[in-house]
């Protein structure tokens, strides 16, 4: 886990911000006693606390902000944080019901897997045990995934157990260790798409950590995904 993880605010919109979560930061508060026993420090790094600190430096009032969805601790990338209770409720409604309910919130991920993707179709659906994701093949070891549901460890489980292609450095689900990657796994929330009223936005989320150990073949020196990957992220490939 990074000694001093830094959370940046990728965009600041009227009803929400998008935070770029580094590895080692919790989306919600873990059990404090277990944390202290394991790490010996009183305060674990929690995303919303760190975002509020970043907002303060930007002269933004973040007291009523609310996290709408979560990323696993060792997953990186974009997390939408609503600025008020009503916005949080509308985004949450869409995540529960989809369709025309609430405020549109689409999350697309890039995953690097151990094993060849050549046997996979160009696009497909992963659906079992109440979990549903769409996938699109980028190359022989990179997949793009879009969440339709948001179950715990959903993408990690589906890639490992359904496709037999665990995510690189995801030791919990059979991934091959990657030197110098620490606990960060090769799964990144790369694009967050929203629609609030008539306003549509697509937010790219750059890679901050792991650029050399995990993502060297897919991002530039600033952590932005290469044009071919960005183009794929912008495509509408909903197969539902």
RAKAVEN-V548695 format. One record per residue. N is the residue number from 1. SS is DSSP state (alpha for helix, beta for strand, coil for the rest). PHI is phi in whole degrees, -180 to 180 (NA if undefined). NEAR is the number of other C-alpha atoms within 8 Angstrom. Layout:
# RAKAVEN-V548695
N,SS,PHI,NEAR  N,SS,PHI,NEAR
This chain:
# RAKAVEN-V548695
1,coil,NA,7  2,coil,-59,6  3,coil,-70,4  4,coil,-133,4  5,coil,-64,9  6,coil,-121,6  7,coil,-102,12  8,beta,-110,9  9,beta,-94,12  10,beta,-74,9  11,beta,-148,8  12,beta,-129,8  13,coil,-105,6  14,coil,-61,5  15,coil,-106,8  16,beta,-160,11  17,beta,-123,13  18,beta,-112,12  19,beta,-101,15  20,beta,-99,14  21,beta,-81,13  22,coil,-83,14  23,coil,-66,14  24,coil,89,12  25,coil,-109,13  26,beta,-85,13  27,coil,-77,12  28,coil,-145,8  29,coil,-62,8  30,coil,-79,7  31,coil,-64,6  32,alpha,-65,10  33,alpha,-64,6  34,alpha,-64,7  35,alpha,-63,13  36,alpha,-64,10  37,alpha,-62,7  38,alpha,-85,6  39,alpha,-113,6  40,coil,75,7  41,coil,-123,7  42,coil,-78,7  43,coil,-120,5  44,coil,-74,11  45,coil,-76,9  46,beta,-114,11  47,alpha,-54,12  48,alpha,-63,10  49,alpha,-60,8  50,alpha,-70,11  51,alpha,-65,12  52,alpha,-62,10  53,alpha,-65,8  54,alpha,-64,11  55,alpha,-63,12  56,alpha,-61,10  57,alpha,-68,7  58,coil,-99,6  59,coil,60,6  60,coil,-108,7  61,coil,-87,6  62,coil,-114,9  63,coil,-62,5  64,coil,-98,7  65,coil,-72,10  66,beta,-139,11  67,beta,-74,12  68,coil,-94,11  69,coil,-143,6  70,coil,-130,8  71,coil,-122,9  72,coil,-59,8  73,coil,-57,10  74,coil,-97,11  75,coil,-105,15  76,beta,-113,15  77,beta,118,14  78,beta,-77,14  79,beta,-130,15  80,beta,-85,12  81,beta,-122,13  82,beta,-76,14  83,coil,-88,14  84,coil,-154,10  85,alpha,-63,10  86,alpha,-65,6  87,alpha,-63,12  88,alpha,-61,14  89,alpha,-65,9  90,alpha,-72,11  91,alpha,-66,13  92,alpha,-64,10  93,alpha,-62,12  94,alpha,-64,15  95,alpha,-64,10  96,alpha,-79,7  97,alpha,-115,7  98,coil,67,10  99,coil,61,5  100,coil,-99,6  101,coil,-85,10  102,coil,66,11  103,coil,-95,13  104,beta,-56,13  105,beta,-146,11  106,beta,-113,9  107,beta,-122,11  108,beta,-117,13  109,beta,-120,12  110,beta,-112,13  111,beta,-127,12  112,beta,-104,11  113,beta,-115,14  114,coil,-93,11  115,coil,122,7  116,coil,-92,9  117,coil,-96,10  118,coil,-59,6  119,coil,-79,5  120,coil,-84,7  121,coil,-68,7  122,coil,-61,6  123,beta,-142,10  124,beta,-169,9  125,beta,-125,10  126,beta,-110,11  127,beta,-147,8  128,beta,-171,6  129,coil,52,4  130,coil,77,6  131,beta,-108,12  132,beta,-139,11  133,beta,-137,13  134,beta,-100,14  135,beta,-132,12  136,beta,-139,11  137,beta,-80,13  138,coil,-97,10  139,coil,-155,7  140,coil,-69,8  141,coil,-139,11  142,beta,-117,12  143,beta,-125,13  144,beta,-108,13  145,beta,-132,13  146,beta,-123,11  147,beta,-77,11  148,coil,-103,8  149,coil,-123,10  150,coil,-133,8  151,coil,-77,6  152,coil,-61,4  153,coil,58,7  154,alpha,-56,9  155,alpha,-65,8  156,alpha,-62,10  157,alpha,-65,10  158,alpha,-66,10  159,alpha,-67,12  160,alpha,-75,13  161,alpha,-87,9  162,alpha,-90,8  163,coil,-94,7  164,coil,69,7  165,coil,-128,11  166,coil,-64,15  167,beta,-74,19  168,coil,-57,13  169,coil,71,13  170,coil,-89,15  171,alpha,-63,8  172,alpha,-62,5  173,alpha,-117,10  174,coil,91,9  175,coil,-71,13  176,coil,-79,10  177,coil,-61,8  178,coil,-117,10  179,coil,-57,6  180,coil,69,5  181,coil,-92,11  182,coil,62,7  183,coil,-94,10  184,coil,-67,14  185,coil,-104,12  186,coil,-85,15  187,beta,-136,11  188,beta,-133,12  189,beta,-76,15  190,beta,-95,13  191,beta,-147,13  192,beta,-119,16  193,beta,-113,12  194,beta,-133,11  195,beta,-144,11  196,beta,-120,8  197,coil,66,5  198,coil,-101,5  199,beta,-91,6  200,beta,-109,8  201,beta,-140,7  202,beta,-125,9  203,beta,-110,8  204,beta,-80,8  205,coil,-117,13  206,coil,-71,11  207,coil,-84,15  208,coil,-98,8  209,coil,-109,6  210,coil,80,10  211,coil,-62,12  212,coil,-90,6  213,coil,-76,10  214,coil,-115,10  215,coil,-112,11  216,coil,-56,9  217,coil,-86,4  218,coil,-126,8  219,beta,-129,13  220,coil,-87,9  221,coil,-66,6  222,coil,-97,8  223,coil,87,10  224,coil,-82,10  225,beta,-63,11  226,coil,-63,9  227,alpha,-52,6  228,alpha,-65,6  229,alpha,-72,10  230,alpha,-61,10  231,alpha,-62,8  232,alpha,-64,8  233,alpha,-62,9  234,alpha,-80,7  235,coil,-71,6  236,coil,-92,4  237,coil,-122,6  238,coil,-68,5  239,coil,-103,6  240,coil,-75,3
